[in-house]
Amino acid sequence: MSGSAQTMGLHVYLLQDNLANRVWWKRNDQGDSWQLAQVDLETTGPFKIIFEGRRGTTDQSDVAIDDVSLHRGRCADQTEKPLDPSVDITTTPPVPTTFRPEPPATARPEVSNLPSVEGGAVAPHPICNLDCDFERDLCSFDQLLTDVFDWTRHSGSTPTAMTGPSADHTTGSGHYLYIEANGVSNGDTARLLSAECSDPGPQCLQFWYHMSGSAQTMGLHVYILQDNLANGVWWKRNDQGDSWQLAQVDLETTGPFKIIFEGRRGTTDQSDVAIDDVSLHRGRCADQTEKPLDPSVDITTTPPVPTTFRPEPPATARPEVSNLPSVEGGAVAPHPICNLDCDFERDLCSFDQLLTDVFDWTRHSGSTPTAMTGPSADHTTGSGHYLYIEANGVSNGDTARLLSAECSDPGPQCLQFWYHMSGSAQTMGLHVYILQDNLANGVWWKRNDQGDSWQLAQVDLRTTGPFKIIFEGRRGTTDQSDVAIDDVSLHRGSCAVKALSCQKNSHFTPCISPCQPTCKQLQGPPNCHADEECIQGCVCDDGFVLREGVCVPFQHCGCVDSSGKKYHLKESWYTENCSQKCKCDEDDGVGEIECGDEEMCDGDDVCLLNEAGNYFCKSTEFSECSINRDPEYRTFDKMKHEFKGRNSYVLVQTTGLSKNQPDVYIEAFNGIANQDNSDNIHCDNSNKEEQLEDGRKSDSDEDSDEDSDDDSDDDDDDNACMQLRGIKIRVYNHTVEFRKNRKLVLDGRSAHAPVSPAGGLRILERSSLICLKTDFGLSVEFDGESRAEIILPHTYKRRVGGLCGNFDGKKNNDMVKSDGKQAESVKEFGESWRVMEERRNIT
């Protein structure tokens, strides 16, 4: 495990009784050499071993394994030759399955618990002990392997501001479980599985939950797992208030069951969801003896809702652009060995619903319940049954999977089926995978609306042994994304194809790009890859695009700018660095681009670049770091310090930036003030702070009670009167230096303001200041003598270091050294950011 990426990892799990328990793990760089790992396994029956490699924050996260072996007995008993002392031998006992290390606890004032049950706790369950307050461990609960990340056991406040509880529910100073939203993506889920309870009949599940944060779509779901089927019994979405809430859920059980708690990450990292004090009681919740509760307490007893698990990402599928014609001569002879044919008139035939998906396919007759989507009748008879995915009750991207019985006939096969995909939703889809040797490979797919009619699909399969077929339906952006299939059949041999004749304004090609645009998807299907395997068929001529099966002039669907980028009709966008706002206007059915200079970002908005490479304006707040002539530093988090150093020091250096976020590096040149006779500087620290010439009010009255943190053993230079002599800024691949008397050096050459060396970067003089400004909100001002001010937008919070602090909103931890550790004095803090030649070369 060698590489600079953060969060890359290698995990080992022991799989027994369908439960995966983690027994060993490593995170981040472990050195550029092979390391030995030995893990003691405690097994009670048949088991399997899972090796899981995890990609880190960058592509420098290749993880490798080799020479795997299993031996009877304990690792310590194995006879071995003496090993090189540099080899890392780890004999690790089983540890709880927590993918992310627990963040350090931070003390918060106790919160008052909600009213307790009258007479104390409800009587414990006579058979099943699922009660847990998470004070010591996870009790009888286990982390599920098939989710995206894990629940975290924690005490105190969660690391992310404005979300999560400040204390546990049980005592106010104990532990609880929560999902840490940093490091995962929108819609990712963490699942917790209880031990099995074998007590049939009515049960009351009780727990406390905390859901506070501004994120959308964050959620908490509870499922009951019986007979390998998971049914949703309770759920909450989005912010529920900054307090612990009580939930009581009536469970109707008919045999052994387990309970699943699923936390879902929302649109931002302000989506920490927490649970505490889980308990299970025999009988109905209404029968539990309780005190009257405060009306602010949310007690929810909710009927079952559709399951909303999020599966692992599917294998990349190869799209098919045109439907192949039907086989000549009617139906093909049935398969001599494998009977996978099904018209769904009576049941699912040899197909099964997969448990590890999000929801299930529905067998149905007639029109689907949602208007403007789905078929109005089946394909077989017009009055029979078909399968479809019901988009109501599930979320964008949720999937339903159907698995066939196994076919043991190697060689070429032809899979044939009819599908219906009609609706306005984006990203809805139908994928077909072939499952061989426990690997699923995509062999066919369609995305978005394909017209309100049944379409024939024929897929050539190349099989080398036993295989199964998976049909996966994917819900789109709206509930108008019902996808249906019917009349599935498998035939030995290749699919027969008639010669293709192409319509007007199109031509035949032996290789159709997987990213072929349509009128609805001018950039091609989402997530397509141009290097995927291509197929032959008809494509529209240059200047034309497919709309409802017909090739029409591109201008009837959108606009093309000077760089060749395509836009839909009525779509608006910003040009480079948000210098203009443009729109694809429709004039007599033809798209025309209209741009205006007055549409630049307004007020406190900043110009940013999203992952798709498009510019957009975002409203944000700003914080400033200032250096005054004493010198006195005031960090972004408003901590004051008086570091005295006679060298160059890093003021701001970015780290851990998101994709397309510009790097910023700012360096200060310090020197002794009296080295120039023109400097009339008082160094007794008694004169009042002066304000910058632009009229910004000094903050000298704020934090006036803060003490200087300087060491008493500073050397003579530290006691001398130091002064800021200049500023160096690196941004947008340019180096800008502000020197004494407001002299400007740009990329090593003398220059004069105003000047704009790059789009989104301007240097100008204003009153007695020289200023640098960027479109993404960075501003640097220098008076040419000894005072400077740096302003950064809050999009850079927790992503900088230097003498201006770590910008995390807390001034009591601003003295973070360049190695990431807290300094014990101002001098140690400042000297850690001294500019060495190596740092200059790196930055």
N, C-alpha and C positions, 0 to 999 in steps of 0.2 A: 504494500500500500504506500505508494510514493507519489506525491503531487501536492500542489498548493491549494487545492480546493477545500473548502469547508464542508462539513456534514457528510462527506463521502464515508461509506462504511461497509463493513462485512459482518453479517450476522449468521449464526448457526442456530437452528431450531430442531427440537426433538418432537416428532409427530406421533402421538399415541392416542387412540380412541377418538380420532378426528379433532384433537386439540393440539395446537402447536405451542410449545413452551421454549422460550429462548434460553440457551445454555451457554452462549459465548458471544462476545461482540467486540469489535474495535472500531474506532472512529478516527478520521483525518490521517495525516501523514504519519507513517510508522518507520520511515527510513527506506533508502534505496537498496534493500537487500531482502532475501527470502527469510522469513521468520517462522519458527516452529510453534505450533499451537497443539496442546494436548488437553482434552476436555473429558472429565469423568461424566458418564451418563448413568442415570438411575432409571432402569427400565423394568416394567412389570408385565410386559407382554409384547406382541408384535409391534414394531415401530419402524419409522422412516426418518431420514435426516434431510433437512433442507438447508442449503447454502443460499444466502441472499446477499447479493451485491447491490450497493446503493450509490447512485451517481450524486456527486457533490455540486457545489455552486458553479463550478466551471468544468471544462472538458479535461482539465488536469486532475482526473480522479479515476484513473484506471486501477482496478482492483483485481488481483490474480490469485489463484490457488493451484496447488499441484500436490502430487503424491499423497492422496487421501487413503487412509487405512483405518480399519476397525479391529480392535483386539479385545479378547475376553479378559475381564479383570480390571483392576484400577491402573491408572496411568503410572502411578508411583511404583507399581510392581513390575513394570516392563523393564527387561534387561537391555541396557543400551551402552554403546561405546561413549566415552567422555565426549561431550560436545564443546564446540568452540564457545568460549565465554561470551562472545558477541551475539550469540543466538538467543532470542527471546523465547524462553520456554514458559508457557502459561498453562497452569492447571487450574481451571476456573470452576468453581461450583455454580450450579444453576442460579440465574438471577431473574428477577421479574422482567416481564416483557415490556420495557419502556423505551421506545425508539429514541426519544429525546431525553438527554439528561435533565434532571429536575433543576430548575433555576433556583438561585439562592433565595431563601426566605427574607422578606423585608417586613419589619414590624409595622403594624398599623394599629390604631386604637380598636379595642374590642367592639363588636357590634352586638346589639341585644338579640337574643334568640326569639323566634316567634313563639306564641303560647304553646305550652306542652299539653299532652293529653291528660285529661283529668285523672287524678289518682296515680300519676306516673306513667310509665311506658305501658303500651298494650302488651298483653300476655304474649310471650314468644311462641313461634310456630312449633307445634308438638312433634313434627316430623322433619321439616326442611329448615335448616339454619342458613338463610341467605342474608341475615342482618349484617351490616357493616358500617362502621363510622370512619374507616380508613385511617385510624390513628396509628396502627402498626404496619399494616400491609394492605393487600387487596382482598383479604379474607378468602372467600370461596370463588371470587371472580378471576377471570383470565382475560388478557388482551387477545383479540382476534387477529390472526395473521392475514386474513383476506381483506383487511381494510387498508387505508393509506398511511395512517400514522397512529400513535397510541395516546391513551389518556395518561395524564401526568399527576402523580401524587404530590401534593404541595401544601405548604403552610404559609400564612400571611398573604400579602397582596400578590397578584400575578405581575410579571415583568412589564407588560404593556399598559400604558396609561389609559384611563378612560374606559376600562373594560375589566371584567372579572371581579370576584369578591375581594374584600380587604381582610377577611378572616374566615375561618371555617364556621359551620353552623353549630357543631356540637358544643364546644366550649368557648369559642372565640379566640383560642390560642392553639388549636389542634390542626389536623390535616383534613383535606378534602381532595376530590379528583376534579381535574379540569382539562380542557383541550387547549393547548398552546397554539394560537393562530399564526404566530410568526414561523416562517420557513415552510409553510404549506400553501396550497392554492384554494381559490374559491371552489366550494363544493366537495373538497376532500373530507373524508369521514374517519373517525376513530370509533371502534366498537369494543364493548366490554361484555363478556359472556359469563353468566352465572353458572354455578354448579347445577346439577340436575335435581329437580324436586319431583318425587314420585307420589305426591298426595293429590288425587283427583278431586274435583269439586270446586266450588267457588273459593277464590283467594283474593286477598286485598294487598296489593303492592303499594307501599308508601315510601316516599323519598322527598328530599328537599333539593331544590335546584336554584341556580343563580344564572341569569342571562341578561347581562348589561353591556351595551355597546352600540355604536352607530351603524355597524355593518348590516347590510341586507342579506337575506337568505340564510343567515346562521340559524341553526336549529338543534333541537334535542328530540330524539325519537325513542320510543320504547317498543320492543317487539316481544312476542311470546313465541318460542320455538317448540313446536310439537310435530312429531312424525316427519322431521326434516323440512318442515314448512314454517316460514317466519311470517307472522301476521302482526301488523302494526296495531297497537292498542292505545297509544297516547302520543301526542306530539305538540311542540311549541315552536314558533318561528320568530326571529327578530327580537328586539329589545323588550324585556319584561320588567324593567325597573331594577335599580341598584339595591336589591335586598333579596334575602333568601325566601323562596316561595315553597309552600307545601303542595305536593301532588299525591292524590290517592287514586288508584286505578283498579277497578274490578276486573279480575281475570276469570274466565270460564275455561276450566281445564278438564280434559277427559282422560288423562294419563300422564306419564312422565313429561316434564317440560323444563325448559330453560328460559331465562330472561336476557334480552340483549338491550344495552343502553348504547345508542348511537349519537355522537356529537358531530355536528357538521359545521365546517368553517365557512364564514360568509364572505362578502365581497371585499372586506378589508381585514387588517389584523385586529381591529376592535371587535372581536367575536369570540372572546373566551367564554366558554360554557362550562359550568361547574355543577357537580352533584355531591350530596353528603347524606349520611344517616339513612341508608337504604334498609328497609325491613319488609318482611312478608308475614302476613297473618292469615290464619284460616278464617273463612267466612267473608261476608261482604263488607265493604268499607263503611257502609251506613250503620252496620252493627257494632263497629268499634266504639267504645265509650270515650267520648271526647268532651272537653269544655267548649262552650261557644267561642268561635274564633273571631278575631278582628275582621271586619268586612274587607280590609285591604289585603288579607291573605287570599291567595289564589288557590282554591282547591278544585282540581279538575278531574272529573271522572268521565273519560272520553270513550265513545264507542270505537271499534277498530277502524283504522284508516289504511289505505294502500301502503304496502311496504315501499321504502325509498332507499334501498341500499345503493351505493355507487360501486360498480365493479372495477376490477383492474383494467387498465387500458387494453383494448384489443390489438391484435396484430395488424400491421398495415395491409390494407386490402388494395387489390388492383381494380380500378374502375372499368366498366364496360360502357362504351358510348352509345352504340346502336344495338337495337334488339335483333337477334338473329331470326330468320324466318323459320316457320314451323317445318317439321320433317315431312318430306314428300310421302304421299301414299297413306296418310293418316297416322294412326298410333304405331309406335315401335313395339316390337315384341317385348314382353315383360322380362325382367332380369332373371337369369336362370338360377342364381344363388341367393341374392340379397333382395328382400322385399321391403323396400323403403317407400313404396307408393302409398299415397294417402290423399283422399279428397275431403277428409274431416267431416263426413256426413254423420258418423256415429260417435267418434272419439278422436284421440290424437294418434291412433294407430301405433306405430313403433316409436313415436317421438315422446320425449319427456321435457317438462319445464326444468330449467336449471335453477338451483337454489342460490347460487352465488351472483345472480344478476340483481337488478333493482326491482322489477315487477314482472308480471307474467303475460304471455300471449292469451288472448280471449277467443274462445270458440263462439261464433255468432252467426245469426241468420238475418237477412234484411239489411237496412241501413244502420250505420253506426249512430250512437246517440248525439254526437257533436255535428252541428250543421257545417256545410262547406268543406267536408273532409270525409275520407273513407268511401268504400263502395256502397252502392244501393242494393246489391244482390251478389250472391256467390258466382263463381265462374262456371262451375260444373253444370248446374241445371237452371240457374236463375232463381231457384226457390230453396236452395240447400244451405249448407254451412261452409264457413271459411274461418281462418284465423286472422286476428288483427291485434294491434297494440292500441289500447285505450289511453289517449294522451291526457285525459283529465285526471287530476290527483297525483301526477308525478311531475318531475322538474326537467328543465332543459338539459339534454344529454343523458338522461336516464335510459337504461337499456333493458330489453327483455330477450332472453335467449332460449332457443328450442334445440334440443340435442337428439339426433337420430340414434337408432340402434346401430350396432357395429356391423360393418360389411367386411367380409374376409376374402374378397375377390380382388387380387392385385391386377394391375394393368389399366388401360384407358377405360374411363367411365363417362357417361353423359348424364348430367343432372339437369332435369327439366322441371320448371315450375312457372306458375302464373302469379304475377304480383300487381298490386294496385297502390299507387302513391299519389294522392291528390290532396292539396291543402296549401295554404299560404305560408306556413311556418318555414323558417330557415333552419338548416342543419339537421332536419329529420332525415333518416336514412334506413336502408336495408342492406345488411352485409351477410355474405355467405362465407363460412370458413370450413376447411377440411382439417380434421383432427387426426393426426398420425403421430405415434410415438410420443404422446403427451404434448405435442406441439401443434398449435392452431395457426394455419396460414390462410390469409384472405385470398379468395379466388374470384369474387364478384362483389360489386357494390353499386348502389345508386343513392343519390342525394337529392332532396328537395322534390318539388312537384314534377310529376311525370305525366300529367294529364288524367282526366276523370274516366279512365277505362282500364280494363285488365290488359296487361302486357305479358308477352311470353319471354322467358329467359332460358337460355340453354348454356350450360357451363361444362367445358371439357375438364375432366379431372384426371390427373396423372398419379396413380396410386402404386405404392410399392409393397403394401401389406395391409393388414386390418386398418380400417379407418371409420370415422364417424363424421357426420355433417352437422354444422351449427348454423341455424338461421338467427340473426340478431337484428331486432328492430330498435331504432333509436328515436326517442321523442325529440322534437325540435323546439324552437323558441316559443311557440304558442301551442294551444290545444288543437289547432288545426293541423295535426300531423299524424293522423291515423294511417298506419301502414298495414297492408293485408297481403296474405299469400293463400294459394289454393292449388289443388291438383299437382302435388309434388310427385315426381317419379324418377327412378334411376334406371339407366339402360347400359348394358355392356357395349363398349366401343366408343367411337368419337361421334360428336354431334354433327349431323349433316347440315351443310349451309348452301343455300342457293347463291348464284352470282348476284352481286350487289349492283343496283342501278341507282344513281344519285340524283336527287331533285335539283331544281333550278337554283343557281347561285351556289352550288356545292360541287365537290369533286371527290373522287376516290383516292385514298392514301393507304399504303401498307402499314403506316405507323401513326396512330392518332395519339396526340399528347394527352396524358391524364389530366392536365390542367386546361382542357379546352373550355373557352369562355362560353357563356350563354347570356341572354338578355337579362336574366335575373342575377347571374353571377359573372359580372364582367371580368373579374380577376381569375375566374376558374373556380372549381369547387373548393371550399375551405379545407385546409390541411392537405391539399394534394401535393405530390412530389413529382417534379418533372423527370426524375431519373427512374420512376417506376416503369415496369414492363408495359410496352404499348401494344395496341391491337390494330388490325386493319378496319377500314370502314370509310364512311363519308364525312367530310368536314366542309364547313362553309368557306367560300372563297375569301380572299383578302378584302377587308372592308365590310364584310358581312358577319353577322352573328346569329346564333340559333335562338328563335323566339317561338315557343309553342310548336316546335317541330318544323318550322319554316325559317330559312336563312333570309334575314332582312338587313338593309343597310345599317351600319353601326350607329349612325346618327339618330336612328329611330329609338335607340335604347339608351344613349348617353352621350358623353363628350370625351375627347382625348386632348390632354394638354400638350405643351411643347416637348415635354420629356417622354411622352408616350403613355403616361398613366391614364387609366380609364375611370370615368365617374358615371354614376347613374343619373338619370334625369332628376332634377330638383335637389341633387346632392350638393352640399356646401363643403368647402375645405379651405385650409390656409396654405399659402405658398411657403417657400423656405423661410425659416425664422419668423413665421407669422407676419411677414411684411405686407401681405395682402390677403383679403378674404374673397374667395371666388365661389361662384355657383353655376351649376349646369342648368341653365334656364331652357324651357321648352317653348319653341316658337313654331307654330304650325306643325307640331309633331316631330320637330327636328331639334336636337340639342345644340345650344350655343353657350360658350363660356363668357360670363360677365364677372369682372373683378373691380374692386374699389379700394383705394389706398386708405380710406378712412376707417376700415374695418379691422385695424390692428387691435391687439389685446388691450382691454380697457383697464384703467385704474391700477389696482394691485394684482391684476392677472399676470401670469408669467407664461411664456411660450415653452412648451415641452414637446418631446417627440415620443410617440407611443411605439410599442413593439412592432407594429406593422409598418413603421417608418412614416407615419402621418403626423403633421404638426397640429397642436391644439392648444387652446388657452385654458388655463386653470387658475382659479382664485385661491390665494394662499395668504398666510401671514408671514411676517419677516422679523428677524432678530438681528441685532447689531453687536459688533465687537469694536471697541475703541481703544486707542493708545494715545495717551496724553504725555506732555513733555516731561513730567517728573522723573522717570516715566511711571505711569499708572495704567495697567491693563484692566479692561472691563470685558469679560467674556460674553459669549452669546447668552449664557445662562445667568448673567449679571453678577458673577463673582469678581471681586477686585483682588488684584495682586500687584506687587511692585518688584517684579523680577528685574535685576540689574545684570545685564550681560553685555560684554564688549565683543560681539561677534554677529554672525547672521543666524537667525532663528526662524523656525517654521511657525507661522501664525495659523495657517489653515492648510490641511492636507486631507483630501477626500479618501474614503475607503469604503468598500462594500457597496458600491453604487449599483443601482438597478440598470437594466439594459437601456442604452441610449441616453443615460444621464451624464452630462458633461463633467469631466475631471476638473478640479480646481486646486491650484497650488499657489500659496501666497507666503512670501518670505520677507522678513524685516532685517534691515541693516542697522545695527546699533553702534554707537560710538560715544566717546567722552564729549560732553557738551562744550567744555571750554577749550577744545582744540581749535576752535575757530573764534577769532576775536569778535566777529559780528554777532555771535550768539549771546543774547542777553537773557540767560536762563537762571532762575533762582532754584536752588536744590535743597531748600530747607523743608520742602513738602508742606509749607504753610500757606502758600498763595492759592487762591480759589481757582478751580478748574475753569478754563475758558471754553466757550462753545465754538463749534465749527461755523464757518462763514455762511453756510446755507440756512442758518436760522434754527437748526435743531437744538432744543433745550438741553442743557447739561443734566446728567443724572447724578450729579455729585451729592444731592441731598438724599438720594435713595441708597440704602445699604451703608449710611454714614457710620453706623455703629460697628461695621466689620473691622476686625483687627488685621493688621499686616501679618503675614505668615512667614516673614523672612527669617532666616537663621541668624543667630548672633555671631557666628564664626565666619561671616563672609570676608573675603580677601579685600585688598585695597581697591581693586577694580570695581568690586561690588559696591563699595562705599563711595566711589567716585560718582560724579553726576553724569549719568548716562542719558542718551537722547536718541530717538529714532532719526536715522539719517536718510533712509530711503526704503522703497517697497519694490519687490519683484513679484509679478503675477504671471502664472502660466495658465492659459485657458484657450480653448479652440485652436490648439497647436501653434499658438503665438506666445512669445515672451515679451512682457511689457515691464519696463522699469520706470518708476517715479523717483527722481533724484532731487537733491537740494535745489531750492529756488524753482521748483516745479518743472525741472528739465525732464524731457521725455526721451527714452531710448526704446525703440521698437525692433525686436529681433536683431539686436546688436548694433543698430544704427540710430543715429540721432534723428528725431522726428519732431513734428509740431502738431499740436491739436488745433482744430478737430481732425480726426482721422478715423477711418473704419476699416481695419485690416481684414475683417471677415464679416459675413452676414451674421447679424446678431451680436456683434461686438463693436462698441463705439468708445472712443476716447475724446474727451472734450475738456475745455477749461470753463469754469463757472466762478465768477467773482475771484476770490483768492485761492481757489482750489483747482487741482487737476483731478479728473474723475475718469473711471472706467465703468462702463455699464454693459450688461449682457441682456439678451432677450429672456433668459431663464431666471432672472432676478438677482444676479450677483451685482453688487455695487461696491467700488473701492474709491475712497476720496483721501487725498493727501494735501496738506497745506504748504508743502515744500520746505518745512522747517522741522517740526517734531510731533505733529499730530496727524492721526489717520483714523478712518472709520471704515469698517467692512460690514456690509449688509448681505445676509443670505436668506433665501426663502426657506420655509419650514419643510420643503421637500428634501432638504439636506439634513434634517434632524437625525442624530445618532449615526451620521455617516461622515464625520470629520474628526480630526484631532489636531493638536498644536497648542500654542500659547493662548489661542482664543477658546480653548475648552472643547469638550466632547459634544456639546450642543444636544443634550438629552433632556433638557428642561429641569435639571437638578444641579444647583450650583455647589452643593456640598461634595460632589465627586468630580469636579472639573479638572483636578490636577492629575490627569491620566498621562503617564509617560509614553514615549514612543513605542515601548515594548508592551503596552496595554495594561501595565500595573499602576497602582496608585502611588504617587510620590508622597514622601513623608515631610517634605519641606518645599518651599517655593524654589529654592536654589536647585534642588534635585529635579524638580519638575521642569524648570527652564532649561537646564543644561542637557536634559534628555532630548530636547528638540533643537539642540545646536546643529547647524548645517555642516555636515562633513562632506568631503568630496564624493564619497560613495552615494550619499543621499542626493547630491546634485545630479549625479549620473543617472540615478534611478528615475528621478522626477523629470 
